[in-house]
């Protein structure tokens, strides 16, 4: 992991919504900072309704984090393709996000309550 990445507990209660439904909420979310990019909130899988998520075939690789596995969300009316991602085996130094999911803010709503 490079020195431009910081992971820390996200303060307060965080919620993720898609298609009008709450997919999950957590007081144990993590705030992930990479350089000057906006912070990304990672939710523990145990706090997400995984029944709404289907693993897709999409994968990306970051040299600083590892390989990301993507998930599509099934709502009542549509499928939101590759709306979330997870690092199943993050590189050394990013292990904190193993077992956590992040979501694209342009595809779902992620907010602090």
DABELSUL-V138545 format. One record per residue. N is the residue number from 0. PSI is psi in whole degrees, -180 to 180 (none if undefined). Layout:
[[N | PSI] [N | PSI]]
This chain:
[[0 | 142] [1 | 166] [2 | -4] [3 | 8] [4 | 132] [5 | 137] [6 | 127] [7 | 162] [8 | 139] [9 | 125] [10 | 143] [11 | -165] [12 | 127] [13 | 146] [14 | 148] [15 | 131] [16 | 147] [17 | 136] [18 | 31] [19 | -2] [20 | 147] [21 | 121] [22 | -27] [23 | 163] [24 | 152] [25 | 144] [26 | 1] [27 | 24] [28 | 160] [29 | 145] [30 | 121] [31 | 121] [32 | 130] [33 | 105] [34 | -134] [35 | 13] [36 | 156] [37 | 148] [38 | 146] [39 | 134] [40 | 127] [41 | 130] [42 | 138] [43 | 138] [44 | -35] [45 | -16] [46 | 3] [47 | 140] [48 | 84] [49 | -17] [50 | -21] [51 | -10] [52 | 137] [53 | 129] [54 | 133] [55 | 179] [56 | -7] [57 | 135] [58 | 143] [59 | 161] [60 | 132] [61 | 128] [62 | -23] [63 | -16] [64 | -41] [65 | -160] [66 | 129] [67 | 136] [68 | 133] [69 | 155] [70 | 138] [71 | 151] [72 | 128] [73 | 114] [74 | -179] [75 | -34] [76 | -14] [77 | 173] [78 | 127] [79 | 103] [80 | 135] [81 | 46] [82 | -23] [83 | 166] [84 | 162] [85 | 147] [86 | 106] [87 | -32] [88 | 72] [89 | 157] [90 | 165] [91 | 133] [92 | -18] [93 | 15] [94 | -24] [95 | -29] [96 | 1] [97 | 131] [98 | 9] [99 | 157] [100 | 141] [101 | 161] [102 | 146] [103 | 120] [104 | -19] [105 | -8] [106 | -28] [107 | 173] [108 | 124] [109 | 121] [110 | 157] [111 | 132] [112 | none]]
